C-alpha cells in the first residue's frame, strides 16, 4: 500500500503534562521537579526503560503554538 503525504507539520514536543489551574503552585513545582528528575533517578530507570522513554524536559507554553496552529487549520 502506498501513502501520499497531504500535509507535513513542524515537529512538536511530546507528552505534554497539563495541570489544572486550581492545583496549588507548590504541588505543580513538586510534580515538575519529580518528572524532570526521573532521567537522573535510579529508581525511575526501570519505569522509563519499560515505556522506552528517556524522560521529561521542561517546555514553555510557546513551544505548543504549532500544535494550536494545526488544530486551528483543521477546524478543531
C-alpha positions as MATLAB code, in Angstrom:
seq = 'XXXXXXXXXXXXXXXXXXXXXXXXXXXXXXXXXXXXXXXXXXXXXXXXXXXXXXXXXXXXXXXXXXXXXXXXXXXX';
ca = [
       0.000    0.000    0.000;
       1.309    3.467   -0.870;
       0.586    6.610    1.063;
       0.742   10.132   -0.231;
       1.565   12.963    2.133;
      -1.074   15.641    2.140;
       0.398   17.719    4.946;
       3.599   17.612    6.954;
       3.607   19.625   10.141;
       6.518   21.037   12.035;
       7.889   18.930   14.874;
       6.040   19.006   18.188;
       7.085   18.488   21.774;
       5.969   15.149   23.157;
       3.867   14.133   26.128;
       2.543   17.403   27.447;
       1.682   17.278   31.118;
      -1.203   19.628   31.794;
      -2.143   20.617   35.319;
      -5.450   22.181   36.289;
      -5.162   25.845   37.335;
      -6.643   25.049   40.769;
      -3.664   22.835   41.677;
      -1.533   24.768   44.185;
       1.721   26.196   42.853;
       3.806   24.239   45.368;
       2.279   20.989   44.110;
       2.921   21.997   40.497;
       6.576   22.742   41.294;
       6.969   19.448   43.152;
       5.480   17.490   40.242;
       7.617   19.370   37.705;
      10.797   18.595   39.646;
       9.804   14.934   40.043;
       9.063   14.422   36.332;
      12.135   16.269   35.098;
      14.281   14.471   37.684;
      13.204   10.997   36.559;
      16.016   10.811   33.990;
      18.595   11.030   36.786;
      16.727    8.902   39.335;
      17.924    5.276   39.508;
      14.554    4.246   40.961;
      12.812    5.630   37.865;
      15.149    3.901   35.378;
      13.081    0.672   35.169;
       9.898    2.665   34.578;
      11.443    4.749   31.805;
      13.040    1.668   30.233;
       9.742   -0.226   30.294;
       7.988    2.514   28.322;
      11.075    3.247   26.168;
      11.116    6.877   27.217;
      14.207    8.939   28.027;
      12.457   11.259   30.434;
      10.768   14.627   30.687;
      12.210   18.030   29.800;
      10.848   21.463   30.632;
       8.838   23.177   27.906;
       7.166   26.541   27.597;
       3.607   27.154   26.500;
       5.002   28.833   23.379;
       6.538   25.531   22.242;
       2.995   24.267   21.673;
       1.983   27.117   19.332;
       2.487   24.766   16.366;
       0.018   22.294   17.855;
      -2.554   25.083   18.224;
      -1.961   26.158   14.602;
      -2.625   22.639   13.333;
      -5.827   22.385   15.385;
      -6.948   25.741   14.022;
      -6.125   24.726   10.425;
      -8.113   21.523   10.798;
     -11.114   23.329   12.254;
     -10.737   21.998   15.777;
];
